[in-house]
Amino acid sequence: MRLISDVLATMERFPVENFGGLSKWLDETWLEEGLHATGTSTLRKRRLPAWQVLWLLLGMSMMSGRSVKDAAAHLEVALPRRGAKKEVAPSALVQARQRIGADVVSYVFHRAAEVWGQAAVPTWRDLSLFAVDGTTLRVADSDANHTHFGRHYAGIHKTASSHPMLRMVVATNVRTRMFVGAELGPYTTSELVLAKPLLAALPSNALVILDRLYTGAPQLLLVAAAENRHYLVRAKKNQRWTVERSFAAHDQLIEIIVSDEARAADPTLPKTWRARAITYRTERGQHTLLTSLLDPTSYPAHEVVALYRERWEIELAYDEVKTSVLASRIALRSRSVDGVYQETWGLLLAYNLVRREMLEIAREAGVSPSRISFTAALYYVLDEWRWCAISSPGAIPKHLRALRETVGRFILPPRRSNRLYDRVVKRKESSYPRKSTAHRAKAPN
């Protein structure tokens, strides 16, 4: 039995022009490494090898309004075979996805994130800036997905959500909005459980910005365990501490007692820990930030307060995934559990691929990555695919140069940092009742 990677070495190469300018960012050896690492194998030479299937998954994410068959036909993700039809049967596409599975795509995502994360990006006082937060994605309403992922139940009547839900926690570089790591699991899995390996894997000389869910000692001390790795989190209103020293009127060195529950779960935790509490006031009231940046001279309080605004970058990244890439689709396509994980890893990889192209556009334009429009860049990628699908290879470099010469259309105006909005969701209320899923969505006891 030979690995798919061994077979790929002997096969006719697929013309990468069909993938536009994006193929330069993905290294085919990453896929081969993933195939070896997961033991994915094949018995024979196939018309749909793994490299093309990976691009099919990216196309499924970026062309969310098209069927899988249409996306495959648009990208021509099959090697030509003499006397064979150009299009691939839908059943062959399903089988090709099943052969690769989710673990291989996960490997490629993490390998690409590792390499792309080495690109030079702006820092704050020599610290790389990250955010870790969770979100959910609705998945197809099938028995398998309901059993594995579970549903959200709300209200006193424990009303079930319309679809099963996948929980996702992502680590993001807030200056580029590129995902540097991710953990996926059922909705029934705690966000803090999924976040633990991400917090532990953050590099040294970094600052991670967190929301109030992460104010516990197990999470914050895990971050601070590495050399010169720091946290910045908004304190809960009922959180209590003892003041050890005041640097200024609203800038204090404090001592916090670790709860008995936390120490019972992890006896290695100390009884107390030190942090810096910075209090500030906005139109909505008074707030306090906790941070391990204890030196008020090296890290001035007003800069730390302004920096916390950048936590919202991960929320904007989630919005780009759900609104732009998924085009506000109600749920993911896959009806099997492994298919859901594979599709989600492909979605995250597709998002990062666009973000990597945006870094190049920002470099050529001489602006920060945050000044580049994600929507414009996504449309640029889709336009590239459409052009490459109908053009001769010789015309593609000239077309790419022409698009890059109009790089100004990607640049956003400077951000107005003084805007404040309530965290609300606009939802159209339907006059129709929700479709019942009582046959499998019974509330847990």
C-alpha positions as CSV (number, residue, x, y, z in Angstrom):
1,M,0.0,0.0,0.0
2,R,1.5,3.4,-1.1
3,L,0.8,6.8,0.5
4,I,-1.0,9.3,-1.7
5,S,2.1,11.5,-1.5
6,D,4.2,8.7,-3.2
7,V,1.6,8.5,-5.9
8,L,1.5,12.3,-6.4
9,A,5.2,12.2,-7.2
10,T,4.6,10.1,-10.3
11,M,1.4,11.8,-11.5
12,E,1.0,14.5,-14.1
13,R,1.0,17.8,-12.3
14,F,-2.2,19.8,-12.3
15,P,-1.8,23.3,-13.8
16,V,-1.6,25.6,-10.8
17,E,-2.8,28.5,-12.9
18,N,-6.3,27.3,-12.2
19,F,-5.8,28.5,-8.6
20,G,-4.7,31.9,-9.6
21,G,-2.0,33.7,-7.6
22,L,-2.8,31.9,-4.4
23,S,-0.9,28.7,-5.2
24,K,2.4,30.4,-4.3
25,W,1.5,30.5,-0.6
26,L,0.6,26.8,-0.2
27,D,3.5,24.4,-0.2
28,E,2.5,20.9,-1.5
29,T,5.1,19.3,0.8
30,W,2.8,20.4,3.8
31,L,0.1,18.2,2.4
32,E,2.5,15.3,1.9
33,E,3.7,15.7,5.5
34,G,0.1,15.6,6.7
35,L,-0.5,12.5,4.7
36,H,2.5,10.8,6.2
37,A,1.7,12.0,9.8
38,T,-1.9,10.7,9.6
39,G,-1.2,7.5,7.7
40,T,-3.6,8.4,4.9
41,S,-3.1,5.9,2.1
42,T,-4.4,4.9,-1.3
43,L,-4.2,1.7,-3.4
44,R,-4.0,3.1,-6.8
45,K,-3.4,6.2,-8.9
46,R,-6.5,8.4,-8.8
47,R,-8.0,11.1,-11.0
48,L,-8.6,13.2,-7.9
49,P,-5.3,13.2,-5.9
50,A,-5.0,14.8,-2.5
51,W,-3.6,18.1,-3.7
52,Q,-6.6,18.8,-5.9
53,V,-9.0,17.7,-3.2
54,L,-7.4,20.2,-0.8
55,W,-8.1,23.0,-3.3
56,L,-11.6,21.7,-3.7
57,L,-12.1,22.2,0.0
58,L,-10.8,25.8,-0.3
59,G,-13.1,26.4,-3.2
60,M,-16.1,25.0,-1.2
61,S,-15.4,27.7,1.4
62,M,-14.9,30.6,-0.9
63,M,-17.7,29.7,-3.3
64,S,-20.3,29.1,-0.6
65,G,-23.1,29.8,-2.9
66,R,-22.1,27.1,-5.3
67,S,-22.6,23.3,-5.0
68,V,-19.5,21.2,-4.5
69,K,-19.9,19.8,-8.0
70,D,-20.0,23.4,-9.4
71,A,-16.9,24.4,-7.4
72,A,-15.0,21.4,-8.7
73,A,-16.0,22.1,-12.3
74,H,-15.1,25.8,-11.9
75,L,-11.6,25.0,-10.5
76,E,-11.2,21.9,-12.8
77,V,-9.8,20.0,-9.8
78,A,-9.3,16.8,-11.7
79,L,-6.4,15.5,-13.7
80,P,-7.3,15.0,-17.4
81,R,-7.7,11.5,-18.5
82,R,-7.9,10.4,-22.1
83,G,-11.4,9.6,-23.2
84,A,-12.9,10.6,-19.8
85,K,-15.4,13.3,-19.1
86,K,-14.0,16.6,-17.9
87,E,-16.4,16.8,-14.9
88,V,-16.1,14.5,-11.9
89,A,-19.1,12.7,-10.6
90,P,-20.5,14.0,-7.3
91,S,-20.0,10.6,-5.7
92,A,-16.3,10.7,-6.7
93,L,-16.0,14.1,-4.9
94,V,-17.5,12.7,-1.8
95,Q,-15.2,9.7,-1.8
96,A,-12.2,11.9,-2.4
97,R,-13.0,14.0,0.6
98,Q,-13.5,10.9,2.7
99,R,-10.1,9.5,1.7
100,I,-8.3,12.6,3.0
101,G,-10.4,13.1,6.2
102,A,-10.2,16.0,8.6
103,D,-6.8,15.4,10.2
104,V,-4.8,16.0,7.0
105,V,-6.5,19.4,6.4
106,S,-6.0,20.3,10.1
107,Y,-2.3,19.6,9.7
108,V,-2.0,21.8,6.6
109,F,-3.8,24.6,8.4
110,H,-1.5,24.5,11.4
111,R,1.6,24.1,9.2
112,A,0.6,27.1,7.0
113,A,-0.3,29.2,10.1
114,E,3.2,28.4,11.5
115,V,5.0,29.5,8.3
116,W,2.8,32.5,7.5
117,G,3.0,33.7,11.1
118,Q,6.7,34.4,10.6
119,A,5.9,37.3,8.3
120,A,7.0,40.7,9.8
121,V,4.0,42.3,11.4
122,P,3.7,45.4,13.7
123,T,4.3,44.8,17.4
124,W,3.6,46.8,20.6
125,R,6.7,47.6,22.7
126,D,8.4,44.5,21.2
127,L,5.5,42.2,22.1
128,S,3.5,40.3,19.5
129,L,-0.2,40.8,20.0
130,F,-2.7,38.0,20.1
131,A,-6.3,37.3,21.1
132,V,-8.0,34.1,22.0
133,D,-11.7,33.7,21.9
134,G,-14.5,31.3,21.0
135,T,-17.4,31.2,18.7
136,T,-19.9,28.7,17.3
137,L,-20.9,27.5,13.8
138,R,-24.2,25.9,13.0
139,V,-23.8,22.5,11.2
140,A,-26.2,20.5,9.0
141,D,-29.1,19.1,10.9
142,S,-28.4,15.3,10.7
143,D,-28.7,12.6,13.3
144,A,-24.9,12.1,13.4
145,N,-24.2,15.8,13.9
146,H,-26.9,16.1,16.6
147,T,-25.5,13.2,18.5
148,H,-21.9,14.4,18.3
149,F,-22.1,18.2,18.5
150,G,-25.2,18.8,20.5
151,R,-27.5,21.8,20.5
152,H,-27.9,25.0,22.4
153,Y,-30.9,25.0,24.8
154,A,-32.3,28.4,25.9
155,G,-35.0,29.7,28.2
156,I,-37.0,28.1,30.9
157,H,-38.6,25.8,28.4
158,K,-35.1,24.6,27.2
159,T,-35.9,25.4,23.6
160,A,-33.4,23.8,21.2
161,S,-31.4,25.6,18.6
162,S,-32.5,25.0,15.0
163,H,-29.2,23.2,14.2
164,P,-26.5,21.3,16.0
165,M,-23.5,23.6,16.8
166,L,-19.8,23.3,16.6
167,R,-17.6,25.2,19.1
168,M,-14.5,26.8,17.9
169,V,-11.7,28.6,19.8
170,V,-9.1,30.5,17.7
171,A,-5.9,32.3,18.5
172,T,-5.4,35.3,16.3
173,N,-2.7,37.8,15.6
174,V,-4.7,41.0,16.2
175,R,-2.5,43.1,13.9
176,T,-3.1,40.9,10.9
177,R,-6.2,39.0,12.0
178,M,-4.6,35.9,10.8
179,F,-5.4,32.7,12.7
180,V,-2.3,31.2,14.3
181,G,-4.1,28.3,15.9
182,A,-7.5,26.7,16.5
183,E,-9.3,24.0,18.4
184,L,-12.6,22.5,17.4
185,G,-15.1,20.4,19.4
186,P,-18.7,19.7,20.1
187,Y,-20.9,22.6,21.5
188,T,-21.1,20.7,24.8
189,T,-17.3,21.1,25.3
190,S,-16.3,24.1,27.4
191,E,-14.6,27.0,25.6
192,L,-12.0,27.1,28.4
193,V,-11.2,23.4,27.8
194,L,-10.6,24.1,24.1
195,A,-8.6,27.3,24.8
196,K,-6.1,25.6,27.1
197,P,-3.7,24.2,24.5
198,L,-3.9,27.5,22.5
199,L,-2.9,29.6,25.5
200,A,-0.1,27.2,26.3
201,A,1.2,27.3,22.7
202,L,1.5,31.1,22.4
203,P,5.1,32.2,21.8
204,S,7.3,34.1,24.2
205,N,7.6,37.9,23.9
206,A,3.9,38.1,23.3
207,L,0.8,39.6,24.9
208,V,-2.6,37.9,24.6
209,I,-5.8,40.0,25.0
210,L,-8.8,38.1,26.5
211,D,-12.4,38.7,27.5
212,R,-13.9,38.3,30.9
213,L,-14.4,34.6,30.5
214,Y,-10.6,34.1,31.0
215,T,-10.2,35.9,34.3
216,G,-9.5,32.7,36.3
217,A,-6.1,31.8,37.6
218,P,-5.8,28.5,35.6
219,Q,-6.0,30.5,32.4
220,L,-4.0,33.6,33.2
221,L,-1.2,31.8,35.1
222,L,-0.9,29.4,32.2
223,V,-0.2,32.3,29.9
224,A,2.3,33.9,32.3
225,A,4.1,30.6,32.7
226,A,6.3,31.2,29.7
227,E,9.2,33.8,29.6
228,N,8.0,37.3,28.8
229,R,4.5,36.1,27.8
230,H,1.8,38.3,29.2
231,Y,-2.0,38.7,29.4
232,L,-4.5,41.5,29.3
233,V,-8.0,40.8,30.4
234,R,-11.0,42.8,31.6
235,A,-11.9,42.0,35.2
236,K,-15.3,40.9,36.3
237,K,-17.3,43.3,38.4
238,N,-17.6,40.9,41.4
239,Q,-13.8,40.1,41.3
240,R,-12.0,40.9,44.6
241,W,-8.4,41.5,45.4
242,T,-6.0,43.2,47.9
243,V,-4.0,46.2,46.9
244,E,-0.3,45.9,47.6
245,R,0.9,49.1,46.0
246,S,-0.5,52.1,44.1
247,F,1.5,53.4,41.1
248,A,-1.1,56.1,40.5
249,A,-4.7,56.8,41.4
250,H,-6.1,54.2,39.1
251,D,-3.1,52.0,38.6
252,Q,-2.3,49.4,41.3
253,L,-0.3,46.3,42.0
254,I,-2.8,43.8,43.5
255,E,-2.9,40.3,45.0
256,I,-5.6,37.9,44.1
257,I,-6.6,34.7,46.0
258,V,-6.9,31.5,44.0
259,S,-10.3,29.9,44.6
260,D,-10.5,26.6,46.5
261,E,-12.3,25.1,43.5
262,A,-9.4,26.0,41.1
263,R,-6.8,24.6,43.5
264,A,-8.7,21.4,44.0
265,A,-8.8,20.9,40.2
266,D,-5.1,21.8,39.9
267,P,-3.1,21.5,43.1
268,T,0.0,23.1,41.4
269,L,-1.7,26.5,41.4
270,P,-0.4,28.9,44.1
271,K,-2.6,30.3,46.9
272,T,-2.3,33.8,45.6
273,W,-1.0,35.6,42.5
274,R,0.0,39.1,41.6
275,A,-1.4,41.3,38.8
276,R,-1.7,44.9,37.9
277,A,-5.2,46.5,37.9
278,I,-5.8,49.6,35.7
279,T,-9.1,51.3,36.1
280,Y,-10.6,53.6,33.5
281,R,-13.9,55.2,32.8
282,T,-16.0,55.4,29.6
283,E,-19.4,56.7,28.8
284,R,-20.8,53.3,29.8
285,G,-19.2,53.3,33.2
286,Q,-16.0,52.2,35.0
287,H,-14.0,49.2,34.0
288,T,-10.8,47.5,35.2
289,L,-8.1,45.7,33.3
290,L,-5.9,43.0,34.8
291,T,-2.5,42.4,33.3
292,S,0.8,40.8,34.0
293,L,2.6,43.9,32.6
294,L,3.6,45.0,36.1
295,D,6.1,47.8,35.2
296,P,4.2,51.1,34.9
297,T,7.2,52.8,33.3
298,S,7.8,50.3,30.5
299,Y,4.0,49.8,29.9
300,P,2.2,53.1,30.6
301,A,-1.4,52.7,31.8
302,H,-3.0,54.9,29.1
303,E,-1.3,52.8,26.4
304,V,-2.5,49.5,28.0
305,V,-6.1,50.9,28.1
306,A,-5.9,51.9,24.4
307,L,-4.4,48.5,23.6
308,Y,-7.4,46.6,25.0
309,R,-9.5,47.9,22.1
310,E,-7.6,45.6,19.8
311,R,-9.3,42.6,21.3
312,W,-12.2,43.4,19.0
313,E,-10.1,42.4,16.0
314,I,-10.8,38.7,16.7
315,E,-14.5,39.5,16.7
316,L,-14.1,41.3,13.3
317,A,-12.2,38.2,12.0
318,Y,-15.1,36.0,13.0
319,D,-17.5,38.3,11.3
320,E,-15.4,38.1,8.1
321,V,-15.5,34.3,8.2
322,K,-19.3,34.1,8.8
323,T,-20.5,37.1,6.7
324,S,-17.9,37.3,3.8
325,V,-16.5,33.8,3.3
326,L,-19.6,31.8,4.3
327,A,-21.9,34.6,2.8
328,S,-24.1,34.4,6.0
329,R,-25.0,30.8,5.1
330,I,-27.2,29.3,7.8
331,A,-25.1,26.1,8.4
332,L,-22.1,24.2,7.0
333,R,-22.8,21.7,4.3
334,S,-21.5,18.4,5.7
335,R,-23.9,15.9,7.3
336,S,-21.2,13.6,8.7
337,V,-19.1,14.4,11.8
338,D,-15.7,14.0,10.0
339,G,-17.0,16.0,7.1
340,V,-17.9,18.9,9.4
341,Y,-14.4,19.0,11.0
342,Q,-12.8,18.7,7.5
343,E,-15.0,21.5,6.1
344,T,-14.3,23.8,9.1
345,W,-10.5,23.3,8.9
346,G,-10.8,24.1,5.1
347,L,-12.8,27.2,6.0
348,L,-10.1,28.4,8.4
349,L,-7.3,27.6,5.9
350,A,-9.2,29.5,3.1
351,Y,-9.6,32.5,5.4
352,N,-5.9,32.5,6.3
353,L,-5.0,32.2,2.6
354,V,-6.9,35.4,1.8
355,R,-5.2,37.0,4.8
356,R,-1.8,36.0,3.5
357,E,-2.5,37.6,0.2
358,M,-3.6,40.7,2.0
359,L,-0.2,40.9,3.8
360,E,1.4,41.0,0.4
361,I,-1.0,43.7,-0.8
362,A,-0.3,45.7,2.3
363,R,3.4,45.4,1.8
364,E,3.2,46.6,-1.8
365,A,0.9,49.5,-0.8
366,G,3.1,50.5,2.2
367,V,0.3,50.4,4.7
368,S,-0.6,48.2,7.7
369,P,-2.6,45.0,7.1
370,S,-5.5,46.5,9.0
371,R,-5.9,49.1,6.2
372,I,-6.7,46.4,3.6
373,S,-10.3,45.5,2.9
374,F,-11.0,41.8,3.4
375,T,-14.1,41.9,1.2
376,A,-12.1,43.5,-1.6
377,A,-9.3,40.9,-1.2
378,L,-11.8,38.0,-1.2
379,Y,-13.4,39.3,-4.4
380,Y,-9.9,39.7,-5.9
381,V,-9.2,36.0,-5.2
382,L,-12.5,34.9,-6.7
383,D,-11.9,37.1,-9.7
384,E,-8.5,35.4,-10.1
385,W,-10.0,32.0,-10.1
386,R,-12.6,33.0,-12.7
387,W,-10.0,34.6,-14.9
388,C,-7.6,31.7,-14.6
389,A,-10.3,29.2,-15.5
390,I,-10.9,30.8,-18.9
391,S,-7.5,32.2,-19.8
392,S,-4.4,30.8,-21.4
393,P,-1.4,30.5,-19.0
394,G,0.6,33.1,-20.9
395,A,-2.0,35.8,-20.2
396,I,-2.1,35.3,-16.4
397,P,1.1,37.1,-15.3
398,K,0.0,40.2,-17.3
399,H,-3.4,40.1,-15.7
400,L,-1.9,39.7,-12.2
401,R,0.3,42.8,-12.8
402,A,-2.7,44.8,-13.9
403,L,-4.7,43.9,-10.8
404,R,-1.8,44.8,-8.5
405,E,-1.4,48.1,-10.2
406,T,-4.9,49.0,-8.9
407,V,-3.9,48.1,-5.4
408,G,-5.5,51.4,-4.1
409,R,-8.9,49.8,-4.3
410,F,-8.0,47.5,-1.4
411,I,-7.0,50.3,1.0
412,L,-9.5,51.4,3.7
413,P,-9.6,54.9,5.1
414,P,-7.9,55.4,8.5
415,R,-9.9,53.9,11.4
416,R,-11.9,56.2,13.7
417,S,-10.9,54.8,17.1
418,N,-13.3,56.9,19.1
419,R,-16.4,55.1,17.9
420,L,-18.4,53.1,20.4
421,Y,-21.2,50.6,19.6
422,D,-23.3,48.4,21.7
423,R,-22.6,44.7,21.3
424,V,-25.9,43.7,19.8
425,V,-27.1,41.4,17.0
426,K,-29.6,42.5,14.4
427,R,-32.1,39.7,13.8
428,K,-35.1,39.8,11.5
429,E,-38.1,38.4,13.4
430,S,-40.0,35.9,11.2
431,S,-43.8,35.6,11.4
432,Y,-43.5,31.9,10.9
433,P,-42.9,29.4,13.8
434,R,-39.6,27.6,14.1
435,K,-39.5,24.2,12.5
436,S,-39.7,21.6,15.2
437,T,-36.8,19.2,15.8
438,A,-38.3,17.5,18.8
439,H,-37.6,14.1,17.4
440,R,-33.9,14.5,18.2
441,A,-33.5,17.9,20.0
442,K,-34.9,17.0,23.4
443,A,-33.4,19.0,26.2
444,P,-30.9,17.3,28.4
445,N,-31.9,16.4,32.0
